[in-house]
Amino acid sequence: MCRVLIAYVEECSKDSIRGIAELLKALVTASKFLRQRDGWGYIALVRDSRGRLSYTHFRSEEPIYRPSSKMLLGELIKLLKRSSEAWIMVHARKSSRKNLIGLLYSHPYVSETKNGSLWLIHNGSLDSDKLARELKVINSTKYTDSELMSKYIASNLSECTKSIDECVLNSYNELFEKYASTALITGIIVLEKGHACKNTVYMYSSTLYKKTPVKYPDYYMTYLVKGDSFNSIVSSTVKELVKRSYCIRDASNRVIRLYPNLSYLY
């Protein structure tokens, strides 16, 4: 059970950065209330004023609500202020497998594809043993279901002969039908590497779920928060803490492409 924030920032203006900062603050508050204490992390892929892409991939074993973690989130905001465009995913973790806690198991996970890199964050649970057999991974007990899923999607994209939208959607459908026991709440960023300034970025979220905890029946619900120059997918408990006026839509049981061009794929 984890909390997530996925956002594409079209223009890193003062207003959009203020909006992202508010969502991050809400994520921290929600994570403290729900005791998401098993690590956190983020991926920030940014474009500078000259059109050059760079990324920062950070993971910690500390809770996101610790003072030191809040300082690091402040550094993320500073990074956005120096950028013109950004793709970010932030994840606060609460593990169901207490033997897999620590820096190596904090999200986002990164996997290499044939043409580049893929970063993934995940909330929910998958059948790790079954997925490991599909991937021919030895000793699946060393891997979280999220890391195995990252490898699974990266492998599918490496073999993709259709559009990336179709391959991502097919991956989600297969994962949800064959391996998901509760939910498949994810965010992924795909960076296809080309020549200088020729790289291509894709960003997706899945918000599919089968059953919810009795104590928090809306736990797996997610929402699309639309600002003037950003689109974000957030967990339900994050949405409840947002104070500013945004266009907010239910994003549950959807597969959404946030970039390029916001679109509902499923």
Summary of the structure (lengths in Angstrom):
residues: 266
radius of gyration: 17.1
end to end distance: 23.4
largest distance: 50.4
contacts: 906
relative contact order: 0.18
helix: 31%
strand: 34%
